[in-house]
Amino acid sequence: MAYTPKIASNNHSCLASHSKKSPLFNMPVAHRSQGLGVYGLAHRRRKVLRESIKGITKPAIRRLARRGGVVRISGLIYDEIRKVTRQRLADIIQRLVFVLESSSTPRYERKTVTTRDVVFVLNQMGIPVYGFAPN
């Protein structure tokens, strides 16, 4: 008979916790959750998007300006560029939604925006995109 040492739970709590298996590891892979707090395990934090327009960072705006030939940029211009970008995107997305709604048939409703849709809307707005053949 082999010698099995007994582990005191108060002295070696980290070793004692490994002896218990979580029910999550006994489950098949298909039935496991995506880490959102099943079986009392740690909860996964989801990032809350408050001001997603702030994702257009100051260095990104500077790079775009440099590509356009701008040498010096005022500090107040960044928020103004974000406002204009948000307005332009809202206009483009509104037109894209209209294109998707008008292209739907009673049996088939389109929900995916394609590259052709974006090129079509930009051509309607008078902004040609080079590299895409016209319809």
N, CA and C atoms as a LAMMPS dump frame, in Angstrom:
ITEM: TIMESTEP
0
ITEM: NUMBER OF ATOMS
405
ITEM: BOX BOUNDS ff ff ff
-5.0000000000000000e+02 5.0000000000000000e+02
-5.0000000000000000e+02 5.0000000000000000e+02
-5.0000000000000000e+02 5.0000000000000000e+02
ITEM: ATOMS id mol type element x y z
1 1 1 N 0.85 -1.168 0
2 1 2 C 0 0 0
3 1 3 C 0.898 1.233 0
4 2 1 N 0.595 2.196 -0.916
5 2 2 C 1.419 3.394 -1.051
6 2 3 C 1.05 4.404 0.017
7 3 1 N 2.044 5.173 0.409
8 3 2 C 1.84 6.191 1.427
9 3 3 C 1.237 7.426 0.784
10 4 1 N 0.112 7.91 1.281
11 4 2 C -0.521 9.137 0.785
12 4 3 C -0.557 10.136 1.916
13 5 1 N 0.202 11.226 1.793
14 5 2 C 0.208 12.215 2.875
15 5 3 C -1.102 12.98 2.917
16 6 1 N -1.522 13.329 4.111
17 6 2 C -2.734 14.117 4.282
18 6 3 C -2.359 15.585 4.289
19 7 1 N -3.143 16.38 3.58
20 7 2 C -2.868 17.811 3.479
21 7 3 C -3.802 18.545 4.418
22 8 1 N -3.228 19.319 5.282
23 8 2 C -4.043 20.126 6.189
24 8 3 C -4.587 21.311 5.412
25 9 1 N -5.887 21.544 5.514
26 9 2 C -6.509 22.595 4.706
27 9 3 C -6.133 23.994 5.178
28 10 1 N -5.767 24.153 6.461
29 10 2 C -5.447 25.502 6.923
30 10 3 C -4.028 25.922 6.539
31 11 1 N -3.083 24.988 6.423
32 11 2 C -1.711 25.345 6.081
33 11 3 C -1.476 25.408 4.574
34 12 1 N -2.09 24.518 3.841
35 12 2 C -1.845 24.423 2.403
36 12 3 C -3.16 24.603 1.646
37 13 1 N -3.774 25.75 1.806
38 13 2 C -5.083 25.964 1.189
39 13 3 C -5.002 25.964 -0.331
40 14 1 N -3.856 26.393 -0.892
41 14 2 C -3.747 26.419 -2.345
42 14 3 C -3.682 25.002 -2.906
43 15 1 N -3.071 24.066 -2.165
44 15 2 C -3.021 22.691 -2.633
45 15 3 C -4.364 22.008 -2.461
46 16 1 N -5.064 22.338 -1.406
47 16 2 C -6.353 21.713 -1.157
48 16 3 C -7.383 22.15 -2.184
49 17 1 N -7.266 23.37 -2.681
50 17 2 C -8.26 23.841 -3.638
51 17 3 C -8.125 23.13 -4.974
52 18 1 N -6.906 22.631 -5.302
53 18 2 C -6.719 21.941 -6.566
54 18 3 C -7.267 20.529 -6.527
55 19 1 N -7.493 20.003 -5.349
56 19 2 C -8 18.644 -5.268
57 19 3 C -9.47 18.579 -5.653
58 20 1 N -10.185 19.678 -5.509
59 20 2 C -11.59 19.718 -5.896
60 20 3 C -11.67 20.124 -7.362
61 21 1 N -12.427 19.388 -8.137
62 21 2 C -12.586 19.745 -9.541
63 21 3 C -13.865 20.541 -9.713
64 22 1 N -13.778 21.559 -10.529
65 22 2 C -14.951 22.359 -10.835
66 22 3 C -15.857 21.565 -11.769
67 23 1 N -17.184 21.687 -11.631
68 23 2 C -18.081 20.957 -12.527
69 23 3 C -17.944 21.409 -13.974
70 24 1 N -17.324 22.565 -14.206
71 24 2 C -17.158 23.057 -15.571
72 24 3 C -16.248 22.14 -16.376
73 25 1 N -15.235 21.554 -15.733
74 25 2 C -14.279 20.729 -16.46
75 25 3 C -14.816 19.33 -16.718
76 26 1 N -15.888 18.943 -16.042
77 26 2 C -16.494 17.643 -16.277
78 26 3 C -17.503 17.694 -17.417
79 27 1 N -17.85 18.902 -17.863
80 27 2 C -18.855 19.059 -18.911
81 27 3 C -18.215 18.913 -20.28
82 28 1 N -18.989 18.484 -21.278
83 28 2 C -18.467 18.484 -22.645
84 28 3 C -18.185 19.913 -23.101
85 29 1 N -17.297 20.053 -24.067
86 29 2 C -16.878 21.375 -24.53
87 29 3 C -18.061 22.153 -25.093
88 30 1 N -18.994 21.483 -25.749
89 30 2 C -20.12 22.173 -26.383
90 30 3 C -21.051 22.821 -25.372
91 31 1 N -21.07 22.333 -24.13
92 31 2 C -21.999 22.851 -23.132
93 31 3 C -21.371 23.889 -22.215
94 32 1 N -20.104 24.194 -22.403
95 32 2 C -19.467 25.203 -21.561
96 32 3 C -19.901 26.589 -21.995
97 33 1 N -19.893 27.503 -21.07
98 33 2 C -20.253 28.882 -21.371
99 33 3 C -19.041 29.623 -21.907
100 34 1 N -19.249 30.858 -22.314
101 34 2 C -18.179 31.664 -22.883
102 34 3 C -17.46 32.478 -21.814
103 35 1 N -17.465 32.06 -20.588
104 35 2 C -16.724 32.755 -19.546
105 35 3 C -17.48 33.913 -18.942
106 36 1 N -18.804 33.845 -18.918
107 36 2 C -19.593 34.932 -18.363
108 36 3 C -20.088 34.617 -16.962
109 37 1 N -19.436 33.728 -16.268
110 37 2 C -19.775 33.509 -14.874
111 37 3 C -20.616 32.28 -14.625
112 38 1 N -20.241 31.139 -15.135
113 38 2 C -20.968 29.901 -14.915
114 38 3 C -20.299 29.158 -13.766
115 39 1 N -21.073 28.564 -12.906
116 39 2 C -20.61 27.749 -11.796
117 39 3 C -19.752 28.533 -10.818
118 40 1 N -20.014 29.79 -10.654
119 40 2 C -19.315 30.577 -9.661
120 40 3 C -17.883 30.921 -10.016
121 41 1 N -17.499 30.731 -11.263
122 41 2 C -16.147 31.11 -11.667
123 41 3 C -16.084 32.62 -11.862
124 42 1 N -14.931 33.122 -12.171
125 42 2 C -14.741 34.568 -12.318
126 42 3 C -15.567 35.102 -13.483
127 43 1 N -16.161 36.267 -13.283
128 43 2 C -16.97 36.892 -14.317
129 43 3 C -16.078 37.613 -15.308
130 44 1 N -16.453 37.532 -16.569
131 44 2 C -15.718 38.25 -17.604
132 44 3 C -16.316 39.633 -17.745
133 45 1 N -15.482 40.651 -17.752
134 45 2 C -15.959 42.025 -17.87
135 45 3 C -16.104 42.388 -19.326
136 46 1 N -17.248 42.94 -19.687
137 46 2 C -17.449 43.413 -21.045
138 46 3 C -17.173 44.898 -21.102
139 47 1 N -16.501 45.33 -22.159
140 47 2 C -16.164 46.736 -22.31
141 47 3 C -17.409 47.499 -22.736
142 48 1 N -17.711 48.564 -22.005
143 48 2 C -18.869 49.388 -22.305
144 48 3 C -18.415 50.522 -23.212
145 49 1 N -19.059 50.624 -24.369
146 49 2 C -18.708 51.684 -25.308
147 49 3 C -19.53 52.917 -24.971
148 50 1 N -18.891 53.919 -24.455
149 50 2 C -19.595 55.157 -24.127
150 50 3 C -19.48 56.144 -25.274
151 51 1 N -18.274 56.587 -25.549
152 51 2 C -18.057 57.512 -26.65
153 51 3 C -17.154 56.816 -27.65
154 52 1 N -17.765 56.078 -28.565
155 52 2 C -16.961 55.317 -29.514
156 52 3 C -16.256 56.221 -30.511
157 53 1 N -16.707 57.468 -30.647
158 53 2 C -16.035 58.39 -31.561
159 53 3 C -14.652 58.749 -31.029
160 54 1 N -14.423 58.571 -29.722
161 54 2 C -13.099 58.815 -29.155
162 54 3 C -12.101 57.75 -29.609
163 55 1 N -12.604 56.684 -30.255
164 55 2 C -11.727 55.672 -30.832
165 55 3 C -10.904 56.214 -31.981
166 56 1 N -11.361 57.32 -32.563
167 56 2 C -10.555 58.015 -33.568
168 56 3 C -9.576 58.868 -32.774
169 57 1 N -8.395 58.348 -32.601
170 57 2 C -7.44 58.953 -31.679
171 57 3 C -6.733 60.148 -32.3
172 58 1 N -6.082 60.897 -31.448
173 58 2 C -5.33 62.067 -31.895
174 58 3 C -4.221 61.686 -32.879
175 59 1 N -3.441 60.628 -32.615
176 59 2 C -2.429 60.243 -33.606
177 59 3 C -3.027 59.811 -34.945
178 60 1 N -4.214 59.169 -34.912
179 60 2 C -4.846 58.758 -36.168
180 60 3 C -5.244 59.98 -36.988
181 61 1 N -5.772 60.995 -36.319
182 61 2 C -6.137 62.234 -37.015
183 61 3 C -4.889 62.907 -37.566
184 62 1 N -3.816 62.886 -36.8
185 62 2 C -2.556 63.484 -37.269
186 62 3 C -2.026 62.757 -38.504
187 63 1 N -2.123 61.421 -38.508
188 63 2 C -1.649 60.661 -39.673
189 63 3 C -2.463 60.984 -40.916
190 64 1 N -3.792 61.078 -40.75
191 64 2 C -4.633 61.433 -41.899
192 64 3 C -4.307 62.832 -42.405
193 65 1 N -4.072 63.749 -41.485
194 65 2 C -3.732 65.117 -41.885
195 65 3 C -2.388 65.151 -42.602
196 66 1 N -1.427 64.384 -42.13
197 66 2 C -0.127 64.331 -42.79
198 66 3 C -0.259 63.775 -44.206
199 67 1 N -1.112 62.775 -44.356
200 67 2 C -1.333 62.212 -45.689
201 67 3 C -1.948 63.251 -46.619
202 68 1 N -2.762 64.133 -46.047
203 68 2 C -3.373 65.202 -46.838
204 68 3 C -2.47 66.398 -47.049
205 69 1 N -1.283 66.396 -46.45
206 69 2 C -0.337 67.472 -46.679
207 69 3 C -0.327 68.55 -45.617
208 70 1 N -1.007 68.328 -44.493
209 70 2 C -1.049 69.322 -43.419
210 70 3 C 0.245 69.229 -42.613
211 71 1 N 0.833 70.381 -42.311
212 71 2 C 2.099 70.416 -41.585
213 71 3 C 1.877 70.655 -40.1
214 72 1 N 1.004 71.611 -39.769
215 72 2 C 0.793 71.99 -38.377
216 72 3 C -0.693 71.918 -38.053
217 73 1 N -1.016 71.39 -36.861
218 73 2 C -2.411 71.159 -36.488
219 73 3 C -2.688 71.852 -35.163
220 74 1 N -3.792 72.591 -35.095
221 74 2 C -4.208 73.24 -33.861
222 74 3 C -4.76 72.199 -32.893
223 75 1 N -4.654 72.464 -31.618
224 75 2 C -5.143 71.529 -30.613
225 75 3 C -6.654 71.422 -30.565
226 76 1 N -7.36 72.454 -31.018
227 76 2 C -8.821 72.455 -30.972
228 76 3 C -9.448 71.711 -32.148
229 77 1 N -8.651 71.322 -33.115
230 77 2 C -9.192 70.749 -34.341
231 77 3 C -9.653 69.3 -34.15
232 78 1 N -9.112 68.602 -33.15
233 78 2 C -9.388 67.174 -33.022
234 78 3 C -10.855 66.901 -32.71
235 79 1 N -11.435 67.637 -31.76
236 79 2 C -12.854 67.442 -31.454
237 79 3 C -13.731 67.838 -32.633
238 80 1 N -13.33 68.879 -33.352
239 80 2 C -14.103 69.308 -34.52
240 80 3 C -14.072 68.243 -35.616
241 81 1 N -12.928 67.628 -35.81
242 81 2 C -12.824 66.556 -36.808
243 81 3 C -13.681 65.369 -36.398
244 82 1 N -13.72 65.056 -35.101
245 82 2 C -14.569 63.952 -34.634
246 82 3 C -16.044 64.256 -34.876
247 83 1 N -16.464 65.507 -34.656
248 83 2 C -17.862 65.883 -34.904
249 83 3 C -18.21 65.738 -36.376
250 84 1 N -17.337 66.243 -37.242
251 84 2 C -17.587 66.17 -38.685
252 84 3 C -17.598 64.717 -39.153
253 85 1 N -16.695 63.909 -38.607
254 85 2 C -16.645 62.49 -38.974
255 85 3 C -17.92 61.781 -38.556
256 86 1 N -18.409 62.09 -37.36
257 86 2 C -19.648 61.468 -36.894
258 86 3 C -20.831 61.869 -37.775
259 87 1 N -20.904 63.141 -38.158
260 87 2 C -21.993 63.595 -39.031
261 87 3 C -21.93 62.907 -40.389
262 88 1 N -20.725 62.823 -40.956
263 88 2 C -20.578 62.196 -42.273
264 88 3 C -20.935 60.716 -42.214
265 89 1 N -20.471 60.018 -41.172
266 89 2 C -20.799 58.599 -41.027
267 89 3 C -22.292 58.386 -40.823
268 90 1 N -22.937 59.258 -40.048
269 90 2 C -24.383 59.139 -39.838
270 90 3 C -25.124 59.289 -41.157
271 91 1 N -24.691 60.223 -42
272 91 2 C -25.327 60.426 -43.3
273 91 3 C -25.129 59.205 -44.196
274 92 1 N -23.91 58.67 -44.226
275 92 2 C -23.631 57.497 -45.063
276 92 3 C -24.418 56.287 -44.576
277 93 1 N -24.468 56.075 -43.272
278 93 2 C -25.188 54.917 -42.726
279 93 3 C -26.684 55.051 -42.958
280 94 1 N -27.218 56.265 -42.845
281 94 2 C -28.639 56.482 -43.115
282 94 3 C -28.964 56.124 -44.565
283 95 1 N -28.114 56.529 -45.49
284 95 2 C -28.336 56.188 -46.898
285 95 3 C -28.161 54.692 -47.14
286 96 1 N -27.22 54.055 -46.435
287 96 2 C -27.042 52.612 -46.577
288 96 3 C -28.266 51.844 -46.095
289 97 1 N -28.853 52.292 -44.994
290 97 2 C -30.067 51.644 -44.488
291 97 3 C -31.19 51.771 -45.507
292 98 1 N -31.292 52.936 -46.134
293 98 2 C -32.311 53.137 -47.162
294 98 3 C -32.078 52.201 -48.345
295 99 1 N -30.826 52.031 -48.748
296 99 2 C -30.51 51.128 -49.863
297 99 3 C -30.882 49.698 -49.497
298 100 1 N -30.569 49.27 -48.275
299 100 2 C -30.899 47.903 -47.862
300 100 3 C -32.405 47.688 -47.786
301 101 1 N -33.131 48.678 -47.274
302 101 2 C -34.585 48.53 -47.176
303 101 3 C -35.231 48.51 -48.549
304 102 1 N -34.716 49.304 -49.484
305 102 2 C -35.326 49.359 -50.81
306 102 3 C -34.949 48.156 -51.661
307 103 1 N -33.849 47.469 -51.337
308 103 2 C -33.449 46.314 -52.135
309 103 3 C -34.067 45.02 -51.623
310 104 1 N -34.797 45.079 -50.535
311 104 2 C -35.408 43.872 -49.979
312 104 3 C -36.664 43.515 -50.745
313 105 1 N -36.922 42.232 -50.82
314 105 2 C -38.156 41.724 -51.401
315 105 3 C -39.002 41.17 -50.262
316 106 1 N -40.282 40.889 -50.513
317 106 2 C -41.118 40.373 -49.412
318 106 3 C -40.594 39.073 -48.801
319 107 1 N -39.899 38.254 -49.572
320 107 2 C -39.416 36.985 -49.04
321 107 3 C -38.011 37.081 -48.459
322 108 1 N -37.251 38.08 -48.896
323 108 2 C -35.847 38.144 -48.507
324 108 3 C -35.509 39.55 -48.067
325 109 1 N -35.113 39.678 -46.816
326 109 2 C -34.734 40.982 -46.28
327 109 3 C -33.223 41.009 -46.102
328 110 1 N -32.582 41.98 -46.729
329 110 2 C -31.129 42.099 -46.623
330 110 3 C -30.756 42.757 -45.306
331 111 1 N -29.74 42.2 -44.65
332 111 2 C -29.262 42.771 -43.391
333 111 3 C -27.765 43.029 -43.42
334 112 1 N -27.094 42.606 -44.472
335 112 2 C -25.646 42.744 -44.564
336 112 3 C -25.289 43.83 -45.56
337 113 1 N -24.44 44.749 -45.128
338 113 2 C -23.956 45.812 -46.004
339 113 3 C -22.722 45.287 -46.727
340 114 1 N -22.723 45.384 -48.052
341 114 2 C -21.59 44.92 -48.84
342 114 3 C -20.759 46.109 -49.305
343 115 1 N -19.611 45.8 -49.868
344 115 2 C -18.74 46.842 -50.403
345 115 3 C -19.419 47.567 -51.553
346 116 1 N -20.158 46.822 -52.355
347 116 2 C -20.872 47.439 -53.483
348 116 3 C -21.887 48.456 -52.996
349 117 1 N -22.542 48.175 -51.867
350 117 2 C -23.512 49.124 -51.309
351 117 3 C -22.825 50.426 -50.917
352 118 1 N -21.67 50.326 -50.27
353 118 2 C -20.948 51.525 -49.827
354 118 3 C -20.475 52.326 -51.03
355 119 1 N -19.944 51.653 -52.052
356 119 2 C -19.482 52.352 -53.256
357 119 3 C -20.653 53.022 -53.955
358 120 1 N -21.799 52.35 -53.999
359 120 2 C -22.989 52.918 -54.632
360 120 3 C -23.442 54.182 -53.91
361 121 1 N -23.493 54.131 -52.58
362 121 2 C -23.932 55.288 -51.793
363 121 3 C -22.946 56.443 -51.943
364 122 1 N -21.657 56.146 -51.908
365 122 2 C -20.664 57.211 -52.057
366 122 3 C -20.721 57.832 -53.449
367 123 1 N -20.992 57.034 -54.481
368 123 2 C -21.164 57.594 -55.828
369 123 3 C -22.399 58.48 -55.889
370 124 1 N -23.47 58.088 -55.195
371 124 2 C -24.676 58.924 -55.138
372 124 3 C -24.381 60.259 -54.474
373 125 1 N -23.501 60.247 -53.483
374 125 2 C -23.157 61.472 -52.765
375 125 3 C -22.147 62.325 -53.528
376 126 1 N -21.659 61.814 -54.654
377 126 2 C -20.69 62.567 -55.436
378 126 3 C -19.258 62.36 -54.99
379 127 1 N -18.998 61.256 -54.301
380 127 2 C -17.648 60.935 -53.834
381 127 3 C -17.229 59.637 -54.528
382 128 1 N -16.605 59.725 -55.7
383 128 2 C -16.223 58.483 -56.381
384 128 3 C -15.078 57.784 -55.651
385 129 1 N -15.152 56.464 -55.618
386 129 2 C -14.111 55.661 -54.988
387 129 3 C -13.372 54.943 -56.109
388 130 1 N -12.104 55.243 -56.271
389 130 2 C -11.323 54.644 -57.343
390 130 3 C -10.95 53.218 -56.99
391 131 1 N -10.9 52.365 -58
392 131 2 C -10.539 50.971 -57.789
393 131 3 C -11.734 50.043 -57.792
394 132 1 N -12.937 50.598 -57.908
395 132 2 C -14.147 49.787 -57.955
396 132 3 C -14.855 50.088 -59.264
397 133 1 N -15.189 49.033 -59.996
398 133 2 C -15.853 49.219 -61.284
399 133 3 C -17.29 49.676 -61.056
400 134 1 N -17.797 50.606 -61.885
401 134 2 C -19.197 51.022 -61.727
402 134 3 C -20.137 49.891 -62.109
403 135 1 N -21.355 49.942 -61.583
404 135 2 C -22.337 48.868 -61.831
405 135 3 C -22.736 48.831 -63.271
